[in-house]
Amino acid sequence: MRARLLIIVLGLLALAGCSTVGGGGSGEPAANESDATFSLQMIPHHRQTIEIAKVAMEKSKDEFVINVAEKIATAEAGEIEQMSTYLRSWNIQVPGDDANATHKMAGMMTVKDVEALKSATGKQYDDLFLATLSRHLRSGVDMAKNAQAKGEHIGSKALAGKIIVSQTEVLDQIAAKQKS
């Protein structure tokens, strides 16, 4: 999947005949490969987070787990829309919703991880959800840091910063819950 994604981005850059993916009509710098890759990878990453958050909202009886799941699902749904808008403005197709293909991307939960969550119950479920979500969010923070360091698009870099702050906050809350 990662190689296919890189080929798509590089192909689009070659068609554009430059190292950027689109112009910013209002004087905003065009997007580069890092900006495009960020959105192309973060959209499936967020979709996977939303998938497990929905399971948590159905299965968990723990108020903390339910609140974290609702908060993260709501935030990430909006971020998917924002990244999709960026991709369309750069004439790049928004990634499809093929969960099976994305399990192999770096930072993604495996099919086994998701199935373990779906089969767990009670406190075991809550503990597994929080641990799995933490690993997943940490990989999202790493992706966002990379986008901030290498990207050029102002909006994409701002979104990456927002993701770093919000997901780090959730990670800190989860860590505090796990210690209590």
C-alpha positions as CSV (number, residue, x, y, z in Angstrom):
1,M,0.0,0.0,0.0
2,R,2.8,2.4,0.9
3,A,4.6,1.8,-2.4
4,R,1.3,2.2,-4.4
5,L,0.6,5.5,-2.5
6,L,4.1,6.8,-3.3
7,I,3.7,5.9,-7.0
8,I,0.4,7.7,-7.2
9,V,1.8,10.9,-5.5
10,L,4.9,10.8,-7.7
11,G,2.9,10.3,-10.8
12,L,0.7,13.3,-10.0
13,L,3.8,15.4,-9.3
14,A,5.3,14.3,-12.7
15,L,2.0,15.2,-14.5
16,A,2.2,18.6,-12.8
17,G,5.8,18.9,-14.0
18,C,7.0,20.2,-10.6
19,S,7.7,19.3,-7.0
20,T,4.4,20.7,-5.8
21,V,0.9,19.4,-5.9
22,G,-1.2,22.5,-6.4
23,G,-1.2,26.2,-6.1
24,G,-2.5,28.2,-3.3
25,G,-4.8,30.7,-5.0
26,S,-4.5,33.2,-2.2
27,G,-0.7,33.3,-2.1
28,E,-0.6,30.2,0.0
29,P,2.3,27.9,-0.8
30,A,1.4,24.9,-2.9
31,A,1.4,21.5,-1.4
32,N,4.3,19.3,-1.7
33,E,4.6,15.5,-1.7
34,S,4.7,15.4,2.2
35,D,1.5,17.3,2.4
36,A,-0.3,15.0,0.0
37,T,1.2,11.8,1.6
38,F,0.0,13.1,5.0
39,S,-3.6,13.4,3.9
40,L,-3.5,10.2,1.9
41,Q,-2.2,8.2,4.9
42,M,-4.0,10.0,7.7
43,I,-7.5,9.6,6.2
44,P,-7.4,5.8,6.4
45,H,-5.6,6.1,9.8
46,H,-8.5,8.3,11.1
47,R,-11.1,6.0,9.6
48,Q,-9.6,3.1,11.5
49,T,-9.7,5.1,14.7
50,I,-13.4,5.9,14.1
51,E,-14.1,2.2,13.5
52,I,-12.7,1.2,16.9
53,A,-14.3,4.2,18.6
54,K,-17.7,3.1,17.4
55,V,-17.1,-0.4,18.8
56,A,-16.1,1.2,22.1
57,M,-19.2,3.3,22.3
58,E,-21.3,0.2,21.8
59,K,-19.4,-2.2,24.1
60,S,-17.9,-0.3,26.9
61,K,-19.7,0.6,30.1
62,D,-16.8,2.8,31.3
63,E,-17.7,6.5,31.1
64,F,-14.1,7.5,30.4
65,V,-13.7,5.0,27.5
66,I,-17.0,6.1,26.0
67,N,-16.1,9.8,26.3
68,V,-12.7,9.3,24.7
69,A,-14.2,7.3,21.9
70,E,-16.8,10.0,21.2
71,K,-14.3,12.8,21.4
72,I,-11.8,11.2,19.1
73,A,-14.4,10.0,16.5
74,T,-16.0,13.5,16.3
75,A,-12.7,15.3,15.9
76,E,-11.3,12.8,13.3
77,A,-14.4,12.8,11.2
78,G,-14.0,16.6,10.8
79,E,-10.3,16.2,10.0
80,I,-11.1,13.6,7.3
81,E,-13.4,16.2,5.7
82,Q,-10.6,18.8,5.8
83,M,-8.0,16.5,4.4
84,S,-10.4,15.3,1.7
85,T,-11.0,19.0,0.7
86,Y,-7.2,19.5,0.4
87,L,-6.7,16.4,-1.7
88,R,-9.6,17.4,-4.1
89,S,-8.1,20.9,-4.4
90,W,-4.8,19.3,-5.4
91,N,-6.6,17.0,-7.9
92,I,-5.7,13.9,-5.9
93,Q,-8.3,11.2,-5.4
94,V,-9.4,10.8,-1.8
95,P,-8.5,7.3,-0.5
96,G,-11.3,4.8,-0.6
97,D,-12.7,3.1,2.4
98,D,-11.0,-0.3,2.0
99,A,-10.2,-1.3,5.6
100,N,-8.5,-4.5,4.5
101,A,-6.0,-2.7,2.3
102,T,-5.1,-0.2,5.0
103,H,-4.3,-2.7,7.7
104,K,-0.8,-3.1,6.1
105,M,0.1,0.6,6.2
106,A,2.6,1.7,8.8
107,G,0.9,2.8,12.0
108,M,-2.3,0.9,11.3
109,M,-3.9,-1.7,13.5
110,T,-3.8,-5.2,12.0
111,V,-6.9,-7.3,11.4
112,K,-5.9,-9.3,14.4
113,D,-5.8,-6.1,16.6
114,V,-9.3,-5.1,15.5
115,E,-10.7,-8.6,15.9
116,A,-9.2,-8.8,19.4
117,L,-11.0,-5.6,20.3
118,K,-14.3,-6.9,18.9
119,S,-14.1,-10.1,20.8
120,A,-13.0,-8.7,24.2
121,T,-15.6,-7.8,26.9
122,G,-15.8,-5.9,30.1
123,K,-12.7,-4.5,31.8
124,Q,-10.5,-6.6,29.5
125,Y,-12.1,-4.7,26.6
126,D,-11.7,-1.3,28.1
127,D,-8.0,-2.0,28.9
128,L,-7.3,-3.4,25.5
129,F,-9.1,-0.5,23.8
130,L,-7.1,2.1,25.7
131,A,-3.8,0.4,25.0
132,T,-4.6,-0.1,21.3
133,L,-5.9,3.4,20.9
134,S,-2.7,4.8,22.5
135,R,-0.4,2.9,20.1
136,H,-2.6,4.0,17.2
137,L,-2.7,7.7,18.3
138,R,1.1,7.8,18.8
139,S,1.6,6.7,15.2
140,G,-0.8,9.5,14.2
141,V,1.2,12.0,16.2
142,D,4.4,10.8,14.4
143,M,2.8,11.2,11.0
144,A,1.6,14.7,11.9
145,K,5.1,15.7,13.1
146,N,6.6,14.5,9.9
147,A,4.0,16.5,7.9
148,Q,4.8,19.6,9.9
149,A,8.6,19.2,9.4
150,K,8.4,18.4,5.7
151,G,5.2,19.9,4.4
152,E,4.7,23.3,2.8
153,H,0.9,23.8,2.7
154,I,-0.1,26.2,5.5
155,G,-3.5,24.5,6.1
156,S,-2.1,21.0,6.1
157,K,0.7,22.0,8.5
158,A,-1.8,23.7,10.8
159,L,-4.0,20.6,10.8
160,A,-1.0,18.5,11.6
161,G,-0.3,20.8,14.5
162,K,-3.9,20.5,15.7
163,I,-3.6,16.7,15.5
164,I,-0.4,16.7,17.5
165,V,-1.9,18.8,20.3
166,S,-5.3,17.0,20.4
167,Q,-4.0,13.4,20.2
168,T,-1.2,14.1,22.7
169,E,-3.9,15.4,25.1
170,V,-5.9,12.2,24.7
171,L,-2.7,10.1,25.2
172,D,-2.0,12.0,28.4
173,Q,-5.6,11.4,29.6
174,I,-5.3,7.7,28.8
175,A,-2.0,7.4,30.6
176,A,-3.4,9.1,33.7
177,K,-6.5,6.8,33.6
178,Q,-4.2,3.7,33.3
179,K,-2.2,4.8,36.3
180,S,-5.3,5.2,38.5
